[in-house]
Each structure stands twice: as C-alpha cells, then as structure tokens.
C-alpha cells in the first residue's frame, strides 16, 4: 500500500494518503502521462495535476 505526496511549485504539498479499501490490497497509484501527473485512488477515482506545476512526486510504500 502506498501514500503519494506531490510538491507543487507554489510551495504547497498535495497529500494522497493510503486509506485502504475493503476486500483486497487496493491502493493509490501514480503515473505520468501526456504532461500530467495522474493519481488513481483505491476506488479508481483519478486526479490529474499538470506536470508544469509540479516540482517533485514522492511515493511512499507501506511495508508490513
């Protein structure tokens, strides 16, 4: 399971913490596509952030 942190050029940080989903090992994922950073949540909802607004993307896996 992972949590994702997106550091923006304006100094803000967008956090996408792992919250889990019943019935399996669903987790958040990140991909980079067509000039966007795309975060997909445990229910397959997506957030697209323009890559031009982003300084850094950090994915932190949770290990058990």
Backbone as CSV, one residue per row, in Angstrom:
resi,resn,N_x,N_y,N_z,CA_x,CA_y,CA_z,C_x,C_y,C_z
1,UNK,0.840,-1.159,0.000,0.000,0.000,0.000,0.895,1.235,0.000
2,UNK,0.441,2.284,-0.654,1.320,3.444,-0.722,0.560,4.748,-0.524
3,UNK,1.315,5.736,-0.087,0.833,7.107,0.021,1.643,7.934,-0.967
4,UNK,1.017,8.971,-1.523,1.666,9.777,-2.541,1.643,11.235,-2.104
5,UNK,2.767,11.905,-2.282,2.909,13.311,-1.930,3.401,14.052,-3.174
6,UNK,2.685,15.128,-3.548,3.055,15.913,-4.729,3.430,17.313,-4.264
7,UNK,4.686,17.694,-4.484,5.171,19.024,-4.106,4.988,19.960,-5.293
8,UNK,4.253,21.042,-5.057,3.904,21.982,-6.113,4.902,23.143,-6.172
9,UNK,4.988,23.806,-7.310,5.896,24.950,-7.483,5.531,26.119,-6.589
10,UNK,4.259,26.241,-6.203,3.847,27.352,-5.339,4.166,27.102,-3.866
11,UNK,4.820,25.977,-3.570,5.225,25.659,-2.204,4.246,24.775,-1.455
12,UNK,3.056,24.567,-1.997,2.079,23.703,-1.333,2.417,22.234,-1.595
13,UNK,1.851,21.367,-0.776,2.043,19.926,-0.923,0.668,19.279,-0.957
14,UNK,0.418,18.499,-1.987,-0.844,17.757,-2.088,-0.574,16.349,-1.604
15,UNK,-1.307,15.938,-0.576,-1.114,14.621,0.036,-2.234,13.686,-0.397
16,UNK,-1.860,12.457,-0.737,-2.799,11.409,-1.078,-2.449,10.192,-0.218
17,UNK,-2.894,10.189,1.049,-2.524,9.096,1.952,-3.281,7.811,1.639
18,UNK,-2.642,6.697,1.906,-3.301,5.405,1.737,-4.411,5.287,2.775
19,UNK,-5.607,4.944,2.335,-6.718,4.748,3.265,-7.278,3.332,3.191
20,UNK,-6.886,2.580,2.192,-7.328,1.198,2.074,-8.731,1.077,1.528
21,UNK,-9.095,-0.142,1.216,-10.428,-0.450,0.720,-10.719,-1.889,1.083
22,UNK,-11.888,-2.116,1.578,-12.253,-3.482,1.992,-12.190,-4.444,0.805
23,UNK,-11.787,-5.666,1.106,-11.824,-6.711,0.089,-10.552,-6.936,-0.691
24,UNK,-9.458,-6.382,-0.272,-8.241,-6.662,-1.019,-7.132,-5.672,-0.776
25,UNK,-6.177,-5.714,-1.654,-4.982,-4.892,-1.492,-5.021,-3.685,-2.424
26,UNK,-6.164,-3.022,-2.499,-6.279,-1.823,-3.317,-5.474,-0.697,-2.682
27,UNK,-4.841,0.114,-3.513,-4.038,1.220,-3.014,-3.969,2.323,-4.063
28,UNK,-3.382,3.421,-3.715,-3.204,4.524,-4.655,-2.042,4.202,-5.594
29,UNK,-2.122,4.770,-6.795,-1.015,4.620,-7.738,-0.797,5.947,-8.443
30,UNK,0.397,6.112,-8.979,0.753,7.343,-9.687,1.341,6.966,-11.041
31,UNK,0.988,7.761,-12.067,1.636,7.600,-13.368,1.771,8.970,-14.003
32,UNK,2.636,9.061,-14.987,2.947,10.306,-15.662,2.562,10.124,-17.122
33,UNK,1.615,10.945,-17.583,1.074,10.721,-18.920,0.639,12.036,-19.558
34,UNK,1.102,12.296,-20.757,0.660,13.454,-21.526,0.794,14.792,-20.820
35,UNK,1.859,14.984,-20.068,2.070,16.246,-19.379,1.330,16.369,-18.060
36,UNK,0.804,15.270,-17.561,0.075,15.266,-16.288,0.632,14.212,-15.346
37,UNK,0.511,14.503,-14.055,0.751,13.512,-13.009,-0.651,13.011,-12.635
38,UNK,-0.890,11.714,-12.790,-2.226,11.167,-12.554,-2.189,10.244,-11.338
39,UNK,-2.989,10.599,-10.323,-3.106,9.810,-9.105,-4.429,9.047,-9.185
40,UNK,-4.380,7.730,-9.026,-5.586,6.905,-9.012,-5.773,6.368,-7.605
41,UNK,-6.984,6.554,-7.054,-7.223,6.108,-5.679,-7.750,4.667,-5.623
42,UNK,-8.061,4.217,-4.418,-8.473,2.838,-4.179,-9.791,2.470,-4.864
43,UNK,-10.582,3.474,-5.222,-11.880,3.232,-5.870,-11.830,3.612,-7.346
44,UNK,-10.601,3.779,-7.883,-10.341,4.109,-9.277,-10.743,5.538,-9.651
45,UNK,-10.911,6.402,-8.667,-11.080,7.833,-8.929,-9.725,8.405,-9.302
46,UNK,-9.702,9.384,-10.211,-8.421,9.927,-10.657,-8.343,11.431,-10.436
47,UNK,-7.146,11.891,-10.099,-6.823,13.306,-10.001,-5.670,13.557,-10.955
48,UNK,-5.833,14.515,-11.870,-4.775,14.855,-12.828,-4.236,16.245,-12.488
49,UNK,-2.930,16.332,-12.312,-2.267,17.590,-11.981,-1.286,17.906,-13.111
50,UNK,-1.348,19.117,-13.685,-0.404,19.467,-14.755,1.044,19.347,-14.268
51,UNK,1.850,18.622,-15.013,3.248,18.392,-14.623,4.032,19.694,-14.552
52,UNK,3.612,20.718,-15.268,4.319,22.001,-15.237,4.187,22.693,-13.885
53,UNK,3.213,22.280,-13.064,3.004,22.856,-11.732,3.707,22.076,-10.628
54,UNK,4.379,20.977,-10.987,4.929,20.037,-10.005,6.451,20.130,-9.950
55,UNK,6.981,20.114,-8.714,8.432,20.045,-8.522,8.870,18.599,-8.321
56,UNK,8.118,17.876,-7.481,8.539,16.528,-7.099,7.317,15.683,-6.739
57,UNK,7.395,14.388,-7.069,6.376,13.419,-6.674,7.073,12.345,-5.860
58,UNK,6.519,12.052,-4.696,7.106,11.047,-3.810,6.057,9.980,-3.507
59,UNK,6.408,8.735,-3.761,5.526,7.611,-3.435,6.183,6.831,-2.299
60,UNK,5.454,6.711,-1.194,5.998,6.041,-0.019,5.251,4.728,0.229
61,UNK,5.872,3.597,-0.096,5.199,2.327,0.156,5.132,2.023,1.640
62,UNK,4.046,1.399,2.043,3.897,0.950,3.431,4.232,-0.528,3.451
63,UNK,5.214,-0.895,4.232,5.641,-2.297,4.267,5.278,-2.910,5.595
64,UNK,4.765,-4.089,5.510,4.357,-4.798,6.732,5.204,-6.024,6.938
